[in-house]
Amino acid sequence: MAKWTPKHEAPEPLEGPVVGTITGGTILWFVLFLVQVPFYGWFDDRDLTWWVWTCLAGGGLGLIGIWYVRKRDAAIKRAEAAKAADPESTDAEPSQP
């Protein structure tokens, strides 16, 4: 069986409003948790309490995600600013004296 090799380069990754997307998803997880809490007894009677705790876990992991994407976004902006401030620091070969 022959190994598959790509015929063209992969496209550049899409960059969008990552911080807003993660924040919105985290808020949604917490809202779902808060909506389900009053019905905890109903979930408990049917052995479905994992639905409630999944929403809480999604909100908690979303908080970690918000922290991560904010740091990533700041690092990308710092790198772009440094690259714009010093155009000679590109990945080109070093100049010979």
N, C-alpha and C positions, 0 to 999 in steps of 0.2 A: 504494500500500500504506500503510495507516494505521499510525502509531507506536503501539506497545503502551504503555499506562499502567496502573499497578497500581490495583486497586480498594480496597485497604486497606493500612494501614501494615505494614511488616515487623516481625516479632516481635523482642524484645530478644535479643541473643546469649546463649547458655547459657554460664555460667561453672561450671567443674568443677575437679577437682584437676589443674590444668594442669601444675604442676611435677612431680608424681608420675607423670603420664602420660608426659611427655617423658623423665624419668629412667628409667622402666621400658623405654621404647622404645630408649633409648640402651644400656642394659645388654643388652637382647636383641640389638641389632646386634653388640656386642662379643662376646657369647657365640657367636653364629653365626660370627663371624670366627674365634674360637679353635677352634671345632669343625671348621672347614674347613681350617685350617692343616696338620694332619697329612696331609691328603689332597691337598696342593697338586700333587703329581706326577700324580695321577689327573685333576685339573682341567686341568693343563698338557697332558697327552696328548690331551685332547679340545677344546683351545682354549676352555676355560671358566674361565680364571683371573679373568675379570671378576667372577664370582660372589664370589670371595674378596675382591677389592679393593672391590667394592660394599659389602660388609659393613663393611669398615674405614672407608670413606668415610661410611657411615651412622652409625657410632659417633662419628667425628670431628665430623660436622655436628650430631650429637646433643649433644655437649659444648657447642657454640656455642648450641644451642637451650636447654640447661639454663641457661646464663649469661643468655640473653635473657629467659626466662620468670621467672627469679628476680628480675631487675631490674624487670620489668614488674609482678610481683606486689607487690614492695616499694613501687613507685611508686603502685599502686592503693591499698594500705593507707595510705600517707602522705597521699594525697589525701582518703580517707575520714576519717582522723583530723583533718585540718585542717578539713574541712567540718563535722565534729561539734563541734570546738572553737570555731569561729567561724560560727554559723548565719547571720549577717548578710552573709556573703561569697558568697551564692548569686548566681545569674545574674539576679537581679531588677534593676529600674531603680534607679539611685542616687537616694537621697532628696534632696529639695530643702531648703535651709536656710531 
